[in-house]
Amino acid sequence: MRSATPKQFLPLAGTPILRRSANLFLTPATPGITHLTVVLEASYRGAYADLPAAAAAAGVTFAWAPPGCERQQSVESGLASLPDSVALVAVHDAARPCVTAAEVVAVCADAAAHGAAVLGVPAKATIKEAGGVDGGFVARTLDRSRLWEVATPQVVERRLLVRGFAAVRATGAAVTDDVSVVEAVGERVKLTRGEYTNLKITTPEDMLVAEAILAERAADEAAAAAAAATTTTTTA
């Protein structure tokens, strides 16, 4: 993003991206959420000082946690902040504010059934593996029918996530997503079919797409509400 402001703090349809992502876990549309930890530098927390109260109003406990230098360290920091009662952990990237409540519910249900699950979508594009001395040539074409693009939330049983992080620390392996630590200990991860609209905001163009997605959803909700009101009036 060509902005001095970190992307997760930029306003999206009038609401900061981070707050929009957090709000989804504090609504009746995502039942079963008992705790929310936001991994954030202390210097930025003042802008979200009302989050603990919002969580309390939703019946959800709340904690802040400091970020690490890498994603893996940030997730471990958040994991350490969780109450002992938390058995299933959903890790979500705040830069994905367009995820839907239905997606969250679905991936949590799959994780509860299988131990670990990740939202994703089948790959649309043809994927080439790069090779050669400088990586500038095609080594081979991968079988697209077996490829998925994964997103977040990534949901894992707490005990399994703890075991996975211990394993990758012991080997010094670097992981780029959370379910990779589950794979590292030989456990299976369920692929939960999500929506292509669950994009990660990394460029100004992504902001425009996200705004269009949210505007279309708002229009659909308004139309549905108007239709319901008309039906009620006619019936009455």
Contacts in CASP RR format, 6 or more apart in sequence:
PFRMAT RR
TARGET T0000
AUTHOR 0000-0000-0000
METHOD contacts of the structure
MODEL  1
MRSATPKQFLPLAGTPILRRSANLFLTPATPGITHLTVVLEASYRGAYAD
LPAAAAAAGVTFAWAPPGCERQQSVESGLASLPDSVALVAVHDAARPCVT
AAEVVAVCADAAAHGAAVLGVPAKATIKEAGGVDGGFVARTLDRSRLWEV
ATPQVVERRLLVRGFAAVRATGAAVTDDVSVVEAVGERVKLTRGEYTNLK
ITTPEDMLVAEAILAERAADEAAAAAAAATTTTTTA
1 7 0 8 1.000
1 10 0 8 1.000
1 201 0 8 1.000
1 202 0 8 1.000
1 203 0 8 1.000
1 204 0 8 1.000
1 207 0 8 1.000
2 204 0 8 1.000
3 10 0 8 1.000
6 44 0 8 1.000
7 17 0 8 1.000
7 95 0 8 1.000
7 201 0 8 1.000
7 202 0 8 1.000
8 16 0 8 1.000
8 17 0 8 1.000
8 18 0 8 1.000
8 21 0 8 1.000
8 94 0 8 1.000
8 95 0 8 1.000
9 16 0 8 1.000
9 17 0 8 1.000
9 18 0 8 1.000
9 44 0 8 1.000
9 47 0 8 1.000
10 16 0 8 1.000
10 17 0 8 1.000
10 201 0 8 1.000
10 207 0 8 1.000
11 17 0 8 1.000
12 20 0 8 1.000
12 97 0 8 1.000
12 201 0 8 1.000
12 207 0 8 1.000
12 210 0 8 1.000
12 211 0 8 1.000
12 214 0 8 1.000
13 20 0 8 1.000
13 211 0 8 1.000
13 214 0 8 1.000
13 215 0 8 1.000
13 218 0 8 1.000
15 23 0 8 1.000
16 47 0 8 1.000
16 48 0 8 1.000
17 94 0 8 1.000
17 95 0 8 1.000
17 97 0 8 1.000
17 201 0 8 1.000
18 38 0 8 1.000
18 40 0 8 1.000
18 48 0 8 1.000
18 94 0 8 1.000
19 48 0 8 1.000
19 51 0 8 1.000
20 97 0 8 1.000
21 92 0 8 1.000
21 93 0 8 1.000
21 94 0 8 1.000
21 95 0 8 1.000
21 96 0 8 1.000
21 97 0 8 1.000
21 99 0 8 1.000
22 36 0 8 1.000
22 38 0 8 1.000
22 48 0 8 1.000
22 51 0 8 1.000
22 94 0 8 1.000
23 54 0 8 1.000
24 30 0 8 1.000
24 99 0 8 1.000
24 101 0 8 1.000
24 104 0 8 1.000
25 33 0 8 1.000
25 36 0 8 1.000
25 60 0 8 1.000
25 90 0 8 1.000
25 92 0 8 1.000
25 104 0 8 1.000
26 33 0 8 1.000
26 36 0 8 1.000
26 54 0 8 1.000
26 55 0 8 1.000
26 57 0 8 1.000
26 58 0 8 1.000
26 60 0 8 1.000
27 58 0 8 1.000
27 101 0 8 1.000
29 101 0 8 1.000
29 105 0 8 1.000
30 101 0 8 1.000
30 104 0 8 1.000
30 105 0 8 1.000
31 105 0 8 1.000
32 108 0 8 1.000
33 58 0 8 1.000
33 60 0 8 1.000
34 60 0 8 1.000
34 61 0 8 1.000
34 83 0 8 1.000
34 85 0 8 1.000
34 86 0 8 1.000
35 60 0 8 1.000
35 61 0 8 1.000
35 62 0 8 1.000
35 63 0 8 1.000
35 82 0 8 1.000
35 83 0 8 1.000
35 85 0 8 1.000
35 86 0 8 1.000
36 51 0 8 1.000
36 55 0 8 1.000
36 60 0 8 1.000
36 61 0 8 1.000
36 62 0 8 1.000
36 63 0 8 1.000
37 62 0 8 1.000
37 63 0 8 1.000
37 64 0 8 1.000
37 65 0 8 1.000
37 78 0 8 1.000
37 81 0 8 1.000
37 82 0 8 1.000
38 48 0 8 1.000
38 51 0 8 1.000
38 62 0 8 1.000
38 63 0 8 1.000
38 64 0 8 1.000
38 65 0 8 1.000
39 64 0 8 1.000
39 65 0 8 1.000
39 66 0 8 1.000
39 67 0 8 1.000
39 74 0 8 1.000
39 75 0 8 1.000
39 77 0 8 1.000
39 78 0 8 1.000
40 48 0 8 1.000
40 64 0 8 1.000
40 65 0 8 1.000
40 67 0 8 1.000
41 66 0 8 1.000
41 67 0 8 1.000
42 64 0 8 1.000
42 66 0 8 1.000
45 64 0 8 1.000
51 62 0 8 1.000
52 62 0 8 1.000
55 61 0 8 1.000
55 62 0 8 1.000
56 62 0 8 1.000
61 83 0 8 1.000
63 78 0 8 1.000
63 81 0 8 1.000
63 82 0 8 1.000
64 81 0 8 1.000
65 74 0 8 1.000
65 77 0 8 1.000
65 78 0 8 1.000
65 80 0 8 1.000
65 81 0 8 1.000
66 77 0 8 1.000
67 73 0 8 1.000
67 74 0 8 1.000
67 77 0 8 1.000
68 74 0 8 1.000
68 77 0 8 1.000
70 174 0 8 1.000
71 175 0 8 1.000
71 176 0 8 1.000
71 177 0 8 1.000
72 165 0 8 1.000
72 168 0 8 1.000
72 174 0 8 1.000
72 175 0 8 1.000
75 91 0 8 1.000
75 165 0 8 1.000
75 178 0 8 1.000
76 165 0 8 1.000
79 89 0 8 1.000
79 158 0 8 1.000
79 161 0 8 1.000
79 162 0 8 1.000
79 165 0 8 1.000
82 89 0 8 1.000
82 158 0 8 1.000
86 158 0 8 1.000
87 157 0 8 1.000
87 158 0 8 1.000
87 159 0 8 1.000
88 108 0 8 1.000
88 111 0 8 1.000
88 112 0 8 1.000
88 155 0 8 1.000
88 156 0 8 1.000
88 157 0 8 1.000
88 158 0 8 1.000
89 155 0 8 1.000
89 156 0 8 1.000
89 157 0 8 1.000
89 158 0 8 1.000
89 161 0 8 1.000
90 104 0 8 1.000
90 107 0 8 1.000
90 108 0 8 1.000
90 111 0 8 1.000
90 153 0 8 1.000
90 154 0 8 1.000
90 155 0 8 1.000
91 152 0 8 1.000
91 153 0 8 1.000
91 154 0 8 1.000
91 155 0 8 1.000
91 156 0 8 1.000
91 178 0 8 1.000
92 99 0 8 1.000
92 152 0 8 1.000
92 153 0 8 1.000
92 154 0 8 1.000
93 151 0 8 1.000
93 152 0 8 1.000
93 200 0 8 1.000
95 200 0 8 1.000
95 201 0 8 1.000
95 202 0 8 1.000
96 151 0 8 1.000
96 152 0 8 1.000
96 198 0 8 1.000
96 199 0 8 1.000
96 200 0 8 1.000
96 201 0 8 1.000
97 201 0 8 1.000
97 210 0 8 1.000
98 197 0 8 1.000
98 198 0 8 1.000
98 199 0 8 1.000
98 210 0 8 1.000
98 213 0 8 1.000
98 214 0 8 1.000
99 119 0 8 1.000
99 151 0 8 1.000
99 152 0 8 1.000
99 153 0 8 1.000
99 195 0 8 1.000
99 198 0 8 1.000
100 195 0 8 1.000
100 197 0 8 1.000
100 198 0 8 1.000
103 119 0 8 1.000
103 153 0 8 1.000
103 192 0 8 1.000
103 194 0 8 1.000
103 195 0 8 1.000
103 198 0 8 1.000
104 153 0 8 1.000
106 119 0 8 1.000
106 192 0 8 1.000
106 193 0 8 1.000
106 194 0 8 1.000
107 117 0 8 1.000
107 118 0 8 1.000
107 119 0 8 1.000
107 153 0 8 1.000
107 154 0 8 1.000
107 155 0 8 1.000
107 192 0 8 1.000
107 194 0 8 1.000
108 117 0 8 1.000
108 153 0 8 1.000
108 155 0 8 1.000
110 117 0 8 1.000
110 155 0 8 1.000
110 190 0 8 1.000
110 192 0 8 1.000
111 117 0 8 1.000
111 155 0 8 1.000
111 156 0 8 1.000
111 157 0 8 1.000
111 190 0 8 1.000
113 190 0 8 1.000
114 188 0 8 1.000
114 189 0 8 1.000
114 190 0 8 1.000
115 156 0 8 1.000
115 157 0 8 1.000
115 160 0 8 1.000
115 187 0 8 1.000
115 190 0 8 1.000
116 154 0 8 1.000
116 155 0 8 1.000
116 156 0 8 1.000
116 157 0 8 1.000
116 160 0 8 1.000
116 179 0 8 1.000
116 182 0 8 1.000
116 187 0 8 1.000
116 188 0 8 1.000
116 189 0 8 1.000
116 190 0 8 1.000
117 154 0 8 1.000
117 155 0 8 1.000
117 156 0 8 1.000
117 179 0 8 1.000
117 189 0 8 1.000
117 190 0 8 1.000
117 191 0 8 1.000
117 192 0 8 1.000
118 150 0 8 1.000
118 151 0 8 1.000
118 152 0 8 1.000
118 154 0 8 1.000
118 155 0 8 1.000
118 177 0 8 1.000
118 178 0 8 1.000
118 179 0 8 1.000
118 189 0 8 1.000
118 190 0 8 1.000
118 191 0 8 1.000
118 192 0 8 1.000
119 150 0 8 1.000
119 151 0 8 1.000
119 152 0 8 1.000
119 153 0 8 1.000
119 154 0 8 1.000
119 192 0 8 1.000
119 194 0 8 1.000
119 198 0 8 1.000
120 148 0 8 1.000
120 149 0 8 1.000
120 150 0 8 1.000
120 151 0 8 1.000
120 191 0 8 1.000
120 192 0 8 1.000
120 193 0 8 1.000
120 194 0 8 1.000
120 198 0 8 1.000
121 148 0 8 1.000
121 149 0 8 1.000
121 151 0 8 1.000
121 193 0 8 1.000
121 194 0 8 1.000
121 195 0 8 1.000
121 196 0 8 1.000
121 198 0 8 1.000
122 144 0 8 1.000
122 145 0 8 1.000
122 147 0 8 1.000
122 148 0 8 1.000
122 149 0 8 1.000
123 144 0 8 1.000
123 147 0 8 1.000
123 148 0 8 1.000
123 149 0 8 1.000
124 196 0 8 1.000
125 144 0 8 1.000
126 141 0 8 1.000
126 144 0 8 1.000
127 141 0 8 1.000
127 142 0 8 1.000
127 144 0 8 1.000
127 147 0 8 1.000
128 138 0 8 1.000
128 139 0 8 1.000
128 140 0 8 1.000
128 141 0 8 1.000
128 142 0 8 1.000
129 138 0 8 1.000
129 139 0 8 1.000
129 140 0 8 1.000
129 141 0 8 1.000
129 142 0 8 1.000
130 136 0 8 1.000
130 137 0 8 1.000
130 138 0 8 1.000
130 139 0 8 1.000
131 137 0 8 1.000
131 138 0 8 1.000
131 139 0 8 1.000
132 139 0 8 1.000
148 191 0 8 1.000
150 177 0 8 1.000
150 179 0 8 1.000
150 191 0 8 1.000
151 194 0 8 1.000
151 198 0 8 1.000
151 200 0 8 1.000
152 178 0 8 1.000
154 177 0 8 1.000
154 178 0 8 1.000
154 179 0 8 1.000
156 178 0 8 1.000
156 179 0 8 1.000
156 181 0 8 1.000
156 182 0 8 1.000
160 182 0 8 1.000
160 185 0 8 1.000
160 187 0 8 1.000
161 178 0 8 1.000
161 181 0 8 1.000
161 182 0 8 1.000
163 185 0 8 1.000
164 181 0 8 1.000
164 182 0 8 1.000
164 184 0 8 1.000
164 185 0 8 1.000
165 181 0 8 1.000
167 181 0 8 1.000
167 184 0 8 1.000
167 185 0 8 1.000
168 174 0 8 1.000
168 175 0 8 1.000
168 180 0 8 1.000
168 181 0 8 1.000
168 184 0 8 1.000
171 184 0 8 1.000
173 184 0 8 1.000
175 181 0 8 1.000
175 184 0 8 1.000
179 189 0 8 1.000
182 188 0 8 1.000
182 189 0 8 1.000
183 189 0 8 1.000
197 213 0 8 1.000
199 206 0 8 1.000
199 209 0 8 1.000
199 210 0 8 1.000
199 213 0 8 1.000
200 206 0 8 1.000
201 207 0 8 1.000
201 210 0 8 1.000
END
